[in-house]
């Protein structure tokens, strides 16, 4: 389904979106063992990420080990969850570190997928051919999920056809790998642009749409998420095809992860509450979730040295 003429005419009711965002933040969240259950669900949806200039094979290896055993084994045992295969949904790294991650996970006999950012991340301002080459090289190194960034200039100037064509090329370069399309919502200026970019990305074959690179000034906010989730719902109603959603950037606390899960459940339903349709892009979130689980199990808060780093 492709109807760019219709996309260019869409308008978003900003006030209604802001009101909905306010109501979601004011809701009561689960407590005690129910909270722990939801937090473990959040863990299984995390794309555990490191995207730093100082990434080395050793800290990528440590990240992979943390992804395999995200919560301390003794804590899981006390909750009777030690044999349920709890791990994060994926490990996300730069293209040049994909081979390191694949090697570490293979050595540990783990089937956790490796995701890689590509296409001139985070700005997307490199020539098209080099962006495509980046995708191909990450896939060749063993990445089974590619997080591409859109060219924001095309969205801001309303060149939806050109944006559609670019994303199609990325889709072809991904081959069998899952493609998550990063909209960099903090740079799209209006909620209408966010809706339009979401629709075009889905029409062009994205498996997921993702809010941000985590490198912009504004990242995953609830109003933007609501607009993207409504776009996913509209696309599903028109085509019968389910597209996943990934908020990323600035999600640091266990409480926030609960709000995100609640939002997904209310807007799209329980079917979307699984790693194949919902991911949380995060680097420091897991540490806070593990601290909350530690508190629920032991009744005390963990000192920093008591939980292994990601």
LUMDREN-899497 format. One record per residue: x, y, z of N, C-alpha, C, CB in turn. Coordinates in steps of 0.02 Angstrom, whole numbers, always signed. Atoms other than C-alpha are relative to their C-alpha. Glycine has a CB too. Layout:
BEGIN
    n_X    n_Y    n_Z   ca_X   ca_Y   ca_Z    c_X    c_Y    c_Z   cb_X   cb_Y   cb_Z
      X      Y      Z      X      Y      Z      X      Y      Z      X      Y      Z
...
! end
This chain:
BEGIN
    n_X    n_Y    n_Z   ca_X   ca_Y   ca_Z    c_X    c_Y    c_Z   cb_X   cb_Y   cb_Z
    +43    -60     +0     +0     +0     +0    +44    +62     +0    -48     +1    +61
    -39    -62     +4    +71   +167    -53    -46    +56    -24    +63     -8    -47
    +42    -57    +18    -28   +329    -52    +30    +64    +27    -73    -10    +26
    -37    -58    -25    +91   +475    -34    -41    +65     -7    +66     +7    -37
    +45    -58     +9    -41   +598    -96    -41    +10    +64    -48    -10    -61
    +39     -3    -62   -148   +556    +56    +45    +20    +59    -34    -68    +14
    -47    -14    -55     +4   +561   +173    +14    +75     +4    +66    -38    -11
    -19    -71     +0    +47   +739   +120    -56    +45    +25    +21    +22    -70
    +57    -41    -23   -128   +799   +170    -17     -9    +74    -62    -16    -42
    +18    +16    -69   -131   +726   +346    +17    +57    +48    +36    -64    +23
    -14    -49    -53   -145   +844   +496    -11    -33    +67    -45    +64     -8
     +6    +29    -67   -121   +798   +679    -29    +52    +48    +68    -27    +26
    +29    -44    -50   -227   +873   +819    +45     +1    +61    -73    -23    +19
    -52     -3    -52    -86   +928   +935    -29     +1    +71    +44    +61    -10
    +28     -6    -68   -195   +975  +1084    -27    -67    +25    -56    +52     +0
    +27    +65    -20   -282   +806  +1085    +57    -49    +18    -43    -30    -56
    -58    +44    -13   -113   +717  +1078    +31    +17    +68    +53     +7    -56
    -30    -21    -63    -44   +819  +1224    -44    -21    +59    +10    +76     +1
    +46    +20    -54   -200   +782  +1327     +7    -75    +14    -73    +17    -20
     -8    +73     -8   -180   +595  +1296    +66    -16    +34     -4    -35    -69
    -66    +11    -30     +5   +605  +1342     -1    +14    +75    +53    +44    -35
     +6    -18    -71    -40   +689  +1506    -35    -55    +39    -39    +67     +8
    +39    +51    -35   -167   +555  +1550    +41    -64    +11    -64    -17    -39
    -39    +61     -7    -43   +413  +1520    +51     +6    +56    +36    -17    -66
    -50    -11    -52    +84   +491  +1638    -31     +2    +70    +39    +64    -12
    +33     -5    -65    -46   +512  +1775    -28    -66    +25    -56    +50     -4
    +30    +64    -19    -93   +328  +1782    +39    -34    +56     -4    -45    -59
    -32    +40    -52    -58   +214  +1929    +37    -58    -33    -52    -27    +52
    -40    +55    +28    +79    +86  +1895     -3    -60    +47    +74    +23    -12
     +2    +60    -43    +86    -95  +1958    +52     +2    +56    +10    -63    -42
    -45     +0    -58   +168   -126  +2128    +20    -72    +17    -33    +34    +61
    -23    +64    -28   +263   -268  +2216    +14    -52    -54    -53    -27    +48
    -21    +53    +47   +272   -435  +2125    -27    +12    -70    -24    -68    +25
    +26    -15    +67   +163   -372  +1982    +47    +49    -36    -72    +31     +5
    -49    -46    +30   +287   -231  +1955    +61    -39    -24    +21    +55    +51
    -59    +40    +20   +430   -357  +1952    -14    -39    -64    +20    -48    +56
    +18    +38    +61   +338   -460  +1821     +2    +45    -61    -70    -32     +7
     -2    -47    +56   +314   -307  +1711    +72    +22    -16    -43    +62    +16
    -69    -21    +12   +496   -257  +1735    +39    -55    -36    +35    +17    +67
    -33    +54    +37   +555   -429  +1679    -24     -1    -73    -15    -69    +34
    +25     -7    +69   +443   -408  +1526    +38    +55    -37    -77    +15     +0
    -38    -56    +31   +530   -241  +1494    +71    -23    -18     +3    +61    +48
    -68    +25    +13   +701   -327  +1508     +3    -39    -66    +25    -44    +59
     +0    +42    +60   +653   -451  +1371    -12    +40    -64    -53    -55     +7
    +12    -43    +59   +610   -304  +1256    +56    +51    -11    -66    +36     +8
    -54    -50     +7   +772   -206  +1280    +49    -18    -56    +39     +7    +67
    -58     +6    +45   +894   -180  +1137    +58    +31    +39    -12    +38    -70
    -54    -25    -43  +1048   -166  +1249    +54    +31    -45    +30    -57    +45
    -35    -40    +50  +1151    -31  +1166    +64    +30    +27    -46    +55    -25
    -57    -44    -12  +1324    +44  +1163    +19    +33    -66    +60    -41    +30
    -16    -39    +60  +1354   +182  +1036    +46    +58    +19    -65    +27    -35
    -48    -51    -22  +1508   +274  +1098    +61     +0    -45    +21    -11    +73
    -61     -4    +40  +1664   +334  +1012    +55    -43    +29    +24    +72     -3
    -53    +39    -31  +1767   +234  +1136    -18    -74     +9    +18    +29    +68
    +17    +72     -2  +1684    +63  +1106    +61    -42    -21    -61    -15    -46
    -55    +46    +16  +1812    -77  +1106    -28    -72     +1    +59     +7    +52
    +24    +70     -2  +1798   -267  +1081    -16    -22    +72    +53    -47    -30
    +12    +25    -68  +1808   -290  +1271    -65    +28    +30    +59    +19    +44
    +64    -22    -30  +1663   -176  +1319    -60    -24    -40     -2    +77     +6
    +53    +32    +38  +1559   -248  +1177    -11    -71    +26    +17     -1    -77
     +5    +67    -29  +1598   -421  +1249    -39     +2    +66    +71    -30    +11
    +34     -6    -65  +1542   -363  +1421    -75    +14    -10    +32    +57    +42
    +70    -15    +16  +1381   -293  +1346    -37    -65    -19     -5    +52    -58
    +31    +63    +22  +1346   -462  +1264    -12    -47    +59    +44    -35    -53
     +9    +43    -59  +1373   -555  +1428    -58    +24    +43    +65     -2    +42
    +56    -29    -38  +1253   -436  +1514    -67    -14    -34    +10    +77    +10
    +61    +14    +38  +1125   -463  +1376    -23    -73    +11    +11    +12    -76
    +16    +70    -11  +1134   -652  +1404    -28    -11    +70    +62    -45    -12
    +21     +6    -71  +1115   -635  +1594    -15    +70    +27    +56    -36    +44
    +13    -70    -17  +1029   -466  +1617    -15    +13    +74    -58    +25    -41
    +15     -7    -72   +973   -497  +1797    +36    -55    +37    -78     -3    +14
    -39    +49    -38  +1078   -583  +1929    -38    -65    +11    +21    +31    +68
    +33    +66     -2  +1043   -770  +1934    -34    -13    +66    +52    -54    -14
    +30    +13    -66  +1010   -776  +2122    -66    +38     +9    +48    +18    +56
    +63    -39     -4   +877   -639  +2105    -55    -35    -39    +11    +72    -26
    +49    +36    +41   +790   -733  +1965    -23    -64    +34    +29    -16    -70
    +17    +63    -34   +797   -894  +2065    -52    +12    +56    +63    -33    +30
    +47    -16    -54   +707   -811  +2212    -69    +17    -27    +26    +58    +42
    +65    -16    +30   +570   -757  +2092    -26    -60    -41     +6    +63    -45
    +16    +60    +38   +565   -932  +2015     -2    +14    -76    -67    -28    +23
     -3    -17    +72   +613   -858  +1845    +68    -18    -29    -14    +76     -9
    -69    +14    +21   +791   -928  +1832     +3    -46    -60    +39    -30    +57
     -2    +48    +55   +742  -1061  +1704    -46    +20    -58    -18    -69    +24
    +48    -23    +51   +630   -954  +1593    +35    +32    -61    -49    +50    +31
    -38    -26    +57   +770   -900  +1475     -5    +75     -9    -25    -33    -63
     +6    -73     +5   +763   -715  +1516    +66    +31    -25    -20    +31    +69
    -58    -37    +27   +882   -614  +1408    -27    +63    -33    +43    -43    -52
    +25    -59    +36   +874   -445  +1320    -18    -21    -71    +53    +57     +0
    +25    +17    +67   +795   -439  +1147    +56     -1    -52    -55    +49    -22
    -55     -4    +49   +955   -391  +1055    +57    +41    +31    -24    +33    -67
    -57    -43    -18  +1125   -308  +1069     +9    +47    -59    +67    -42    +14
     -4    -50    +55  +1146   -146   +969    +66    +37     +3    -59    +50     +4
    -67    -30     +3  +1317    -80   +913    +10    +36    -67    +55    -54    +11
    -19    -30    +64  +1403    +20   +776    +21    -55    -49    +58    +51    +10
    -17    +51    +50  +1437    -72   +610    +69    -31    +10     -5    +30    -69
    -69    +26     -7  +1624    -88   +646     +8    -46    +60    +49    +58     +6
     -4    +44    -59  +1586   -179   +810    -46    -61     -6    -19    +40    +63
    +47    +56     +9  +1459   -303   +739    +37    -67     +5    -36     +5    -68
    -38    +64     +0  +1590   -439   +711    +20    -19    +71    +63     +5    -45
    -18    +14    -70  +1648   -423   +893    -59    -28    +38    +25    +64    +35
    +60    +22    -36  +1469   -442   +958    -20    -70    -22    -58    +50    -12
    +19    +66    +27  +1432   -590   +843    +47    -54    +29     +3     -1    -78
    -50    +48    -26  +1593   -675   +900    -13    -16    +74    +71    +29     -8
    +12    +11    -72  +1556   -650  +1086    -62    -42    +13     -8    +68    +36
    +63    +37    -11  +1378   -714  +1073     +6    -72    -24    -59    +35    -36
     -9    +68    +26  +1429   -863   +968    +41    -42    +49    +34     +2    -70
    -43    +36    -47  +1565   -910  +1092    -39    -21    +62    +61    +44    +20
    +40    +15    -59  +1435   -905  +1231    -60    -44    -18    -25    +65    +33
    +55    +43    +23  +1317  -1013  +1126    -68    +33     +8     +1    -66    +38
    +63    -37     -8  +1183   -878  +1126    -29    +18    -67    +12    +64    +43
    +33    -17    +64  +1054   -843   +991    -28    +72     +1    -57    -50    -14
    +24    -70     -2  +1025   -660  +1042    +22    +35    -64    +29    +38    +64
    -19    -34    +63  +1019   -557   +881    +45    +61    +12    -62    +21    -38
    -41    -61     -2  +1146   -421   +845    -31    +51    -46    +75    -15    -21
    +27    -55    +40  +1074   -255   +786    +57    +50    -11    -62    +35    +35
    -51    -51    +14  +1179   -120   +704    -34    +63    -26    +52    -26    -52
    +23    -62    +31  +1146    +63   +669    +37     +8    -65    +10    +62    +48
    -34     -8    +65  +1187   +115   +492    -26    +63    -34    -11    -62    -45
    +21    -55    +43  +1156   +241   +351    +20    +69    +27    -76     -2    -10
    -25    -65    -21  +1265   +381   +418    -27    +22    +67    -16    +52    -51
    +25    -15    -67  +1202   +369   +597    +47    +48    +35     -8    -67    +42
    +70    -17    -13  +1156   +484   +683    -31    +52    -48     -7    +26    +69
    +27    -56    +39  +1139   +626   +556    -30    -20    -67    +55    +52    -12
    +25    +22    +66  +1108   +528   +395    +19    +47    -56    -74     -7     +2
    -19    -51    +49  +1202   +662   +300    +59    -21    -44    +17    +65    +36
    -54    +24    +44  +1326   +553   +205    -29    -20    -67    +39    -60    +33
    +27    +18    +67  +1312   +509    +18    -38    -66     +2    +57     -4    -51
    +45    +58     +0  +1179   +379    -23    +38    -65     -9    -51     +7    -56
    -37    +62    +13  +1303   +251    -90    +37    -24    +62    +49     +9    -59
    -37    +21    -60  +1407   +252    +69    -48    -23    +55    +45    +56    +26
    +50    +23    -49  +1248   +235   +174    -22    -72    -15    -61    +48     +0
    +20    +68    +20  +1196    +82    +74    +55    -50    +14    -19     -1    -75
    -57    +44    -12  +1371     +9    +87     +6    -18    +74    +65    +34    -24
     -2    +11    -72  +1363    +28   +276    -49    -55    +21    -16    +66    +39
    +51    +51    -15  +1203    -76   +282    +26    -68    -22    -68    +16    -37
    -23    +65    +27  +1277   -213   +171    +57    -28    +43    +24     +9    -73
    -58    +25    -37  +1438   -222   +272    -22    -25    +69    +52    +56     +8
    +25    +24    -65  +1343   -237   +439    -34    -68     -7    -50    +52    +31
    +35    +64    +12  +1235   -377   +366    +52    -55    -14    -50     +7    -60
    -52    +50    +14  +1390   -466   +298    +37    -22    +62    +50    +29    -50
    -36    +16    -62  +1470   -458   +471    -44    -39    +49    +24    +64    +34
    +43    +42    -43  +1319   -548   +546    -56    +35    +36    +42    -34    +49
    +57    -35    -32  +1195   -413   +599    -65    -25    -31     +6    +78     -9
    +64    +24    +26  +1017   -479   +584    -55    +54     +8    -22    -65    +35
    +46    -57     -5   +935   -311   +627    +40    +63    -16    -34     +3    +71
    -34    -62    +18   +980   -143   +551    -44    +59    +19    +17     +2    -76
    +36    -61    -18   +928    +24   +628    +24    +56    -47    +12    +19    +76
    -20    -53    +48   +931   +149   +483    -27    +67    +23    -26    -17    -72
    +27    -66    -14   +909   +337   +497    -26    +31    -64    +54    +46    +33
    +26    -34    +60   +801   +437   +378    +39    +64    -12    -76    +16     +8
    -29    -65    +17   +864   +590   +288    -52    +53    +19    +18     +4    -78
    +49    -48    -26   +776   +726   +390    -16    +56    -48    +25    +29    +65
    +11    -54    +49   +798   +854   +252    -60    -16    -45    +64    +11    -43
    +55    +19    +45   +677   +756   +142    -67     +7    +36     +9    -73    -25
    +62     -6    -38   +546   +752   +281    -18    +73    +11     +6    -37    +68
    +13    -71    -16   +565   +936   +325    -21    +40    -62    +62    +32    +31
    +18    -37    +61   +547   +990   +143    -58    -35    -37    +60     +5    -47
    +60    +32    +28   +400   +872   +110    +13    -43    -61    -50    +52    -18
    -15    +42    +58   +490   +763    -17    -12    -74    +17    +74    +10    -24
    +18    +67    -25   +395   +605    +33    +16    -55    -51    -74     -2    +17
    -16    +50    +52   +420   +515   -134    +74    -18     +3    -18    +28    -71
    -72    +12     -2   +609   +537   -123    +18    -40    +63    +39    +67     -1
    -13    +36    -62   +607   +478    +59    -21    -74     -6    -36    +34    +59
    +25    +68    +11   +503   +326    +12    +51    -40    -41    -69     +1    -37
    -47    +35    +44   +626   +281   -127    +65    -18    +35    +15    +43    -62
    -62    +13    -38   +778   +297    -11    -10    -58    +47    +21    +63    +39
    +12    +54    -49   +700   +185   +122     -8    -67    -36    -63    +16    +43
     +6    +62    +40   +656    +57    -14    +70    -29    -16    -39    +13    -66
    -69    +22    +16   +840    +51    -63    +33    -31    +62    +43    +59    -25
    -28    +28    -61   +890    +24   +119    -31    -69    +14    -13    +48    +60
    +35    +63    -11   +758   -113   +131    +31    -56    -42    -76     +8    -17
    -31    +50    +45   +836   -203    -18    +69    -19    +25     +4    +27    -72
    -68    +12    -24  +1012   -183    +54     -1    -43    +63    +35    +66    +15
     +5    +40    -62   +952   -262   +219     -9    -74    -15    -58    +25    +43
    +12    +71    +15   +903   -423   +131    -49    -30    +50    +66    -40     -1
    +44    +34    -49   +832   -541   +263     +1    +33    +68    +20    -73     +6
     -5    -32    -66   +885   -429   +408    -61    +44    +13    +65    +43     +5
    +55    -44    -19   +748   -338   +504    +23    +72     -6    -23    -15    +73
    -18    -71     +8   +745   -152   +466    -42    +43    +48    -10    +23    -73
    +33    -48    -44   +706    -25   +602    +17    +70    -26    +22     -9    +75
    -11    -66    +29   +683   +152   +535     -3    +54    +54    -51    +15    -55
     -4    -53    -51   +740   +294   +650    -24    +66    -30    +73     +7    +29
    +28    -62    +28   +637   +452   +622    +33    +63    +27    -74     +3    +15
    -31    -58    -32   +741   +567   +734    -51    +55    +12    +58    +27    -44
    +58    -43     -9   +580   +647   +794    +16    +69    +27    -50    -33    +45
    -19    -65    -28   +670   +786   +888    +18    +51    -53    +58     -8    +47
    -19    -46    +54   +719   +859   +719    -54     +6    -54    +65    -24    -31
    +53     -3    +51   +553   +840   +626    -48    +59     +8    -41    -64     +2
    +35    -64    -12   +478  +1001   +701    -74     -6    +19     +5    +42    -61
    +72     +3    -17   +292   +954   +699    -24    -72     +7    -42    +36    -55
    +29    +67     -9   +185   +807   +752    -28    -27    -66    -55     +0    +54
    +25    +21    +66   +108   +805   +577    +57    -32    -40    -29    +61    -39
    -57    +29    +35   +282   +774   +505    +18    -68    +29    +61    +47     +6
    -15    +65    -31   +307   +633   +631    -47    -53    -27     -6     +5    +78
    +50    +48    +26   +145   +549   +573    +16    -17    -73    -71    +29     +6
    -14    +12    +71   +189   +571   +390    +62    -43    -10     +8    +67    -38
    -62    +39     +6   +367   +506   +411    -12    -72    +22    +56    +33    +43
    +16    +68    -23   +299   +356   +509    -34    -39    -55    -45     +2    +63
    +38    +33    +52   +176   +315   +371    +44    -18    -61    -58    +44    -23
    -43    +12    +58   +304   +333   +231    +49    -57    +15    +38    +65    -20
    -48    +53    -19   +429   +224   +326    -33    -69     -2    +29    +14    +71
    +35    +65     -1   +298    +87   +348    -18    -21    -72    -63     +4    +43
    +17    +16    +70   +240    +98   +166    +62    -26    -38    -28    +62    -35
    -61    +19    +36   +422    +77   +113    +29    -66    +25    +53    +54     +8
    -21    +68    -20   +438    -88   +207    +37     -7    +65    +41    -28    -52
    -34     +6    -66   +504    -50   +383    -34    -53    +42     -1    +68    +37
    +27    +49    -48   +483   -190   +510    -17    +35    +66    +50    -58    +12
    +10    -39    -61   +493    -63   +653     +6    +74    -18    +51    -20    +55
    -18    -71     +2   +484   +125   +671    +25    +19    +69    -61    +45    -22
    -37    -15    -62   +598   +200   +803     +1    +76     +8    +72    -29     -1
     +7    -73    -11   +587   +372   +884    +64    +38    -17    -20    +14    +72
    -59    -44     +0   +766   +433   +895    +65    -39     -3     +0    +44    +61
    -67    +30     -2   +951   +402   +879    +27     +0    +72    +48    +38    -47
    -28    -10    -67   +976   +454  +1061    +53    +54     +1    +29    -65    +27
    -52    -52     +5  +1096   +588   +998    -30    +69    -10    +48    -17    -57
    +32    -66     +9   +967   +727   +969    -14    +31    +68    -65     -6    -41
    +16    -36    -63   +920   +859  +1099    -64    -27    +30     -5    +76    -12
    +64    +29    -24   +742   +788  +1109     -5    -70    -28    -61    +44    -23
     +3    +70    +23   +719   +600  +1102    -71    -29     +7    +49    -42    +40
    +66    +33     -6   +576   +482  +1149    -45    +36    +50     +9    -75    +21
    +49    -33    -44   +432   +586  +1218    -68    -33    -11     -3    +77    -13
    +65    +34     +5   +255   +525  +1251    -44    +27    -57    -37     +5    +65
    +42    -25    +55   +165   +644  +1129    +21    -29    -68     +2    +76     -3
    -26    +27    +63   +277   +589   +986    -16    -74     -7    +77    +12     -5
    +14    +72     +1   +254   +407  +1034    -72    -13    -17    +18    -32    +68
    +72    +10    +14    +65   +424  +1032    -14     +8    -74    -43    +50    +41
    +10    -11    +72    +71   +494   +855    +26    -59    -40    +35    +66    -22
    -29    +57    +36   +185   +352   +797    -42    -63    +10    +72    -12    +23
    +41    +59    -14    +77   +220   +882    -67     +2    -37    -13     -7    +75
    +62     -7    +38    -81   +289   +802    +13    -13    -74    -31    +71     +9
    -18    +14    +70     +9   +283   +634     +5    -76    -11    +67    +35    -19
     -7    +73     +5    +53    +99   +666    -70    -32     -1    +42    -29    +60
    +68    +27     -3   -129    +66   +711    -37    +12    -66    -40    +31    +59
    +33    -16    +64   -194   +155   +555    +26    -44    -57    +10    +75    -17
    -30    +40    +52    -71    +61   +446    -24    -73     +5    +77     +3     +4
    +25    +68    -11   -126   -104   +524    -72     -7    -24     +6    -19    +75
    +71     +3    +20   -310    -64   +495     -7     +3    -76    -39    +58    +32
     +3     -6    +74   -274    -20   +312    +28    -62    -35    +38    +61    -23
    -36    +53    +36   -159   -166   +270     -3    -68    +34    +72    +20     -9
     -3    +63    -37   -175   -299   +406    +71    -19    +19    -31    -55    -41
    -71    +14    -13    +15   -287   +427    +22    +35    +65    +45    +22    -59
    -21    -28    -64    +89   -263   +602    +72    +25     -5     -6    -51    +56
    -68    -29     -2   +239   -146   +617    +18    +13    +73     +4    +66    -43
    -22     -9    -69   +342   -138   +777    +17    +72    +17    +59    -44    +13
    -15    -68    -24   +383    +14   +883    +59     -3    +49    -63    +32    +35
    -58     -1    -45   +546    +60   +969    +14    +72    +23    +62    -29    -34
    -22    -65    -27   +564   +213  +1082    +73     -6    +21    -45    +22    +60
    -71     +2    -19   +747   +258  +1112    +24    +70    +18    +42    -29    -58
    -29    -64    -19   +848   +394  +1194    -33    +29    +62     -6    +50    -57
    +25    -32    -61   +829   +458  +1371    -44    -44    +44    -38    +60    -18
    +41    +44    -42   +736   +305  +1440    +48    -32    +51    -38    -55    -42
    -52    +20    -48   +834   +279  +1601    -27    -35    +62    +38    +59    +22
    +23    +28    -64   +719   +226  +1744    -51    -56    -11    -31    +55    +42
    +47    +56     +2   +618    +70  +1782    -72    +26     -5     +8    -44    +63
    +68    -29     +1   +464   +180  +1812    -20    +19    -71     -4    +61    +46
    +15    -20    +69   +477   +251  +1636    -15    -60    -44    +59    +40    -30
    +12    +60    +42   +488    +77  +1560    -71    -26    +12    +52    -55    +16
    +68    +22    -14   +323    +35  +1648    -51    +43    -36    -13     +1    +76
    +45    -45    +36   +241   +189  +1573     -2    -18    -75    +21    +75     +9
     -3    +19    +71   +301   +136  +1399    -40    -63    -13    +73     -9    -22
    +38    +63     +9   +231    -40  +1421    -75    +13     +4    +21    -51    +53
    +71    -17     -7    +65    +33  +1480    -27    +33    -63    -11    +46    +62
    +20    -37    +61    +58   +150  +1330    -11    -48    -58    +53    +53    -18
     +6    +48    +55    +88     +7  +1208    -62    -43     +9    +64    -46     -4
    +57    +44    -13    -42   -104  +1291    -66    +36    -14     +1    -25    +73
    +63    -38    +10   -174    +34  +1286    -11    +20    -73     +0    +61    +44
     +8    -26    +69   -139    +99  +1110     -4    -56    -52    +58    +46    -17
     -4    +52    +51   -101    -63  +1017    -23    -69    +24    +70     -5    -26
    +23    +65    -26   -151   -206  +1133    +58    -46    +18    -44    -34    -51
    -50    +45    -27    -60   -352  +1213    +42    -35    -54    -33    -53    +42
    -39    +33    +53     -6   -425  +1045    +66    +35    -13    -41     -3    -65
    -61    -38    +13   +122   -287  +1031    +50     -4    +57    -17    +73    -14
    -45     +1    -58   +197   -323  +1202    +49    -59     -3    -42     -5    +64
    -49    +54     +9   +326   -445  +1133    +59    +28    -38    -32    -62    -37
    -60    -28    +32   +504   -419  +1072     -4     +4    -76    +59    -42    +18
     +2     -5    +73   +455   -451   +890    -41    +60    -23    -30    -65    -30
    +37    -61    +19   +343   -295   +894    +13    +60    +46    -74    -14     -1
    -16    -57    -44   +409   -189  +1038    +71     -7    +27    -51     +5    +58
    -68     -1    -28   +586   -141  +1087    +10    +66    +37    +54     -8    -57
    -21    -60    -36   +660    -17  +1210    +74    +10    -15    -14     -5    +77
    -70    -14    +14   +821    +62  +1149    +30    +33    +62     +9    +45    -62
    -26    -27    -62   +925    +89  +1306    +69    -26    +16    -48    -16    +57
    -65    +23    -24  +1097    +81  +1383     +1     -3    +76    +57    +45    -27
     -4     -1    -74  +1074   +131  +1566    -64    -24    +34    +16    +71    +24
    +64    +20    -29   +893    +73  +1590     +5    -66    +38    -52     -7    -55
     -3    +67    -30   +938   -108  +1630    +26     +2    +72    +44    -45    -42
    -29     -5    -68  +1042    -59  +1782    -54    +21    +50    +59    +50     +1
    +52    -24    -46   +894    +33  +1859    -54    -54    +11    -33    +64    -26
    +49    +55     -7   +773   -111  +1823    +27    -53    +47    -17    -31    -70
    -29    +52    -43   +894   -232  +1906     +0    +23    +73    +72    -18    -24
     +2    -27    -69   +904   -119  +2059    -70     -6    +30    +23    +74     +1
    +69     +5    -24   +714   -116  +2072    -18    -72    +17    -49    +27    -52
    +14    +71    -12   +705   -306  +2059    +36    -23    +63    +21    -43    -61
    -39    +15    -61   +842   -321  +2191    -38    +23    +62    +71    +34     -3
    +37    -28    -57   +738   -210  +2305    -62    -42    +15    -20    +72    -14
    +61    +41     -9   +580   -314  +2277    +17    -67    +32    -35    -10    -68
    -18    +67    -25   +672   -477  +2313    +29     +3    +72    +51    -33    -47
    -36     +0    -64   +781   -424  +2462    -27    +51    +50    +74    +15    -13
    +24    -53    -45   +689   -272  +2533    +51    +55    +12    -20    -30    +66
    -52    -52     -8   +850   -170  +2519    +19    +26    -69    +62    -29    +36
    -26    -26    +64   +926    -59  +2385    +73    -21     -8     -7    +77     -3
    -68    +25    +12  +1085   -123  +2304    +50    +58     -1     +3    -39    -67
    -56    -46    +10  +1249    -31  +2320    +24    -10    -71    +59    -12    +53
    -19     +3    +71  +1325     +8  +2150    +45    -60    -16    +37    +65    -19
    -47    +54    +15  +1460   -126  +2168    -33    -70     +2    +58     +2    +49
    +31    +66     -8  +1332   -265  +2199    -31    -27    -64    -52     +4    +54
    +31    +24    +63  +1262   -274  +2022    +50     +9    -56    -66    +39    -16
    -49     -5    +55  +1368   -312  +1868    -20    +53    -51     +8    -68    -34
    +12    -53    +50  +1387   -172  +1742    -20    -29    -67    +62    +45     -7
    +13    +21    +69  +1320   -180  +1565    +62    +18    -41    -65    +35    -30
! end
